[in-house]
Amino acid sequence: MFKLLLVLSCVGFSQALVAFRCGDQTINQTVISLVHVPECKPITPNITTETVDVVISQRSIQDSIDYIRCSMTLKHHVFRCGKLVDTEQDGGYYSEVVPISKDTCKDLVERQIIIVPGSNLMLNLKSNKESFSATTWGVIEEGSCTPGGTLHAKGHIWENAVRNTEIEVEYHRGSGIVNYENDEINFGQTKCKYSKGKCYNVDLGDIFWDNLTPACEDEICYYDHN
């Protein structure tokens, strides 16, 4: 009896062993995931629609702004004042462009008054562009000269010097176009950096303006749907 049970148990165990030849093309393989996947329930959003009027706008990137400009050019002639004969000085002809500050330019535009730098000469303009002649170093009276001492200018040193000067003054008030996006202000053929509040141009002189911030109401309407 013991032998029979032993034989039967061995037979049952051998039947539980199953082997597969994985390389056999007749074998069907199925992959089963043991991870629980929740049920996929579609979500239907609650959508409402409404028809509205739309206006697309943006703040203006351009504006008009007032400016003032002033220029002063000095053309000099320096000669030596002698006791008997006046003689030319070496390099005695030269010119210079006088830098003008904003306050000086404002006085010139509003009051038509400007002082020539390096002298006590005050000019009173009758129009926005005038020329004057004056002795700006030494004195000339009744055909005779009195030297103003030693003059240093343009790398020269002139003894017993007298200097005559032709003065050209011009001022103007106008409007320019500002492009806030490009930080530019346009004066026709001339463009300057707007944020600086001033610039210099060889033809226009020193130019000044007040920096402004575009107002919220300055808007350009690009699209209006009614």
Phi, psi and omega in degrees: 000317178296322180293322180295317178296322180296317180295317181295320179295324178291321179295316179298320181294320180292330178286338179282344180273115180239129181244146179236145174262103188295334181281353181287125183289348180275354182280131173264124180248133179233129179265128181241125176270132178268002179279134182285125178255121181292158181291132182273109180254121179295140179256124179260110181290152178270098186255131174240147180240150180210137178264124182229160173276136184240133174236121177258122183217165174213159180294143182298135179263355179231152180202163176259138183220144180280149177215163171232150177218147182217150177213147176219124178241133180245127176245115190256150169227115182252132175224163181269125180273109180259168180291324181248317185229136173271136183236156178289149176260145177296125182070026187285353176254120177204163180227163178208149175258125185272121174294137182240131179281169180295318180295318179296318179295321179297318177298320180295318181290318186274325186243353181059036181232138176208146178257134179287124181301143179079011180210173175261016185278119176254129181256137177243106186277144175260343177219177185279358177212118182215160176237144180225155172238137182203157172269114185256000174210123185081191184222140172236119180222131175050042174083356178243156184244154172234118184294152179265011181098198182280130182248128177250121178197141174054037179079007180249155173234117183246125177271149178049047189271146168231139183231125171259142186226134170262123187249126176244122183235138178215142174219160183201149174238135182201192180233139176242168180255124180261134171248102184295325184294320181264359181055050181230148170236134189248125176244062183077252180274355184247134176237141179227165177283117189297318187295343181284335179079358179197161173196171179236138175227138185298331180270327185262338182090208178275128184242138182226147175206162177264129179290133180238157174253130181301132181284154182296330183280350178280086184236148175250124180271115181268332184210131180225112180254122179247000000 
